[in-house]
Amino acid sequence: MHAFGGPEYIKGHGTQNDFVILPDPDGELELTGDRVRALCDRQRGLGADGVLRVIRAGNLTDAPADVPSDVWFMDYRNADGSIAEMCGNGVRVFARYLVASGLAPSGDLLVGTRAGIRPVHTHQDGRVTVEMGQAKIFGESTTAVNGATFAGVAVDVGNPHLACVGDHDLDALDLGAAPPHDVNLFPDGVNVEFVRPLGGDEVRMRVHERGVGETRSCGTGTVAATAAALHAAGQTTGRRVVHIPGGTVEVEITASGSTLTGPAVLVGGGRLDPDWWQNP
């Protein structure tokens, strides 16, 4: 059997939002857009919605100044190779890897992201709770799918969202292409959520992620969906159980921030072929 001696990888997912994890504590890997796109391709690579590079913040040239250099940093890339500020499902999988690999103790830990530090708590049952920061509603806008217009609110969860709450037929939506957006309000693109309240504190959601396409789940998207659902109900704080195609998470929004709790699964891992890595 051929012995692969290239970079190490681990595959994981959070409510079926899946990621390739690349341990690179010293920042030795050249993580180009071409490599990210190839890794995430489901035919010519490993297949994933994004890549999570595990690196010390001090070894990343564009880490935010407020993230201490010794903190483990989630260098997150979308499937199209672009850099994203934050990923709620990714943080849960990232934290699960840190604990499983012995890089961090179970329980409370800190994860660095381009949206700042995210405090995390890993539970014994495999769930992970992430403090997601404030979900800030900063405007209103519209999008269109299937020839119909949908109104929504713009929500900042460290990355931009347009969350459209209503009595939508979610199963009928064609999210194969990116829904159009207001480039003045969202100059760097936007994640678009379609949210249907189910009664009580439960909602259902589908999402088109910027730079990826429709995904089975989006962690920051579930926080944006909760903020929008509460806003539609005339509330600023509260809790929602959010059902996405990949499973279920719990989101709570308080006066000072928000938390996201859901499962994180590590599937397996190995090493990439060095020739493939050089010419993905």
Order of alpha helices (4+ residues) and beta strands (2+ residues): beta-beta-alpha-beta-beta-alpha-beta-beta-beta-beta-beta-beta-beta-beta-beta-alpha-beta-beta-beta-beta-alpha
